Amino acid sequence: MIPVEIQENSPRFQNFVVKESNEERKVNLDLLDEVREEARIKVKALKRRVEYKYSSKLRPRQFQVVDLVMRKAHLYQLENKLSPKWIGPFKMTEALGNGAYRLKTLEGGAIARTWNATNLKFYFN
């Protein structure tokens, strides 16, 4: 109870019984493990639903070394909001595993860093 309820003689203060309050607190403490277990189960179910929703929209991409791809443009490469969001095409040179790929330009110039499959898409000419 908050001090204002005690000073103003609220119905909660007038009907307060110490013995009943202590008994209810003991019952709540006894049920605490069950409440925690129920909360853990609900959180696990929620995580499973979120994972399913994410996985249902995910399109895994696997590229071959001979594929032509486009890569997502960096923010500094975008001049304005109408600039193309994808840059390319590029040739695949090497698949490193776990969705990582090395690229080179069509002229043969190597690109220094690796690219993840989420930042690449097939180039159809």
PyMOL commands that set and color helices and strands:
alter all, ss='L'
color gray80, all
select helices_A, chain A and resi 3-7+11-14+18-30+32-57+75-77+117-119
alter helices_A, ss='H'
color red, helices_A
select strands_A, chain A and resi 68-72+86-97+100-105+110-116+120-122
alter strands_A, ss='S'
color yellow, strands_A
deselect
rebuild
show_as cartoon
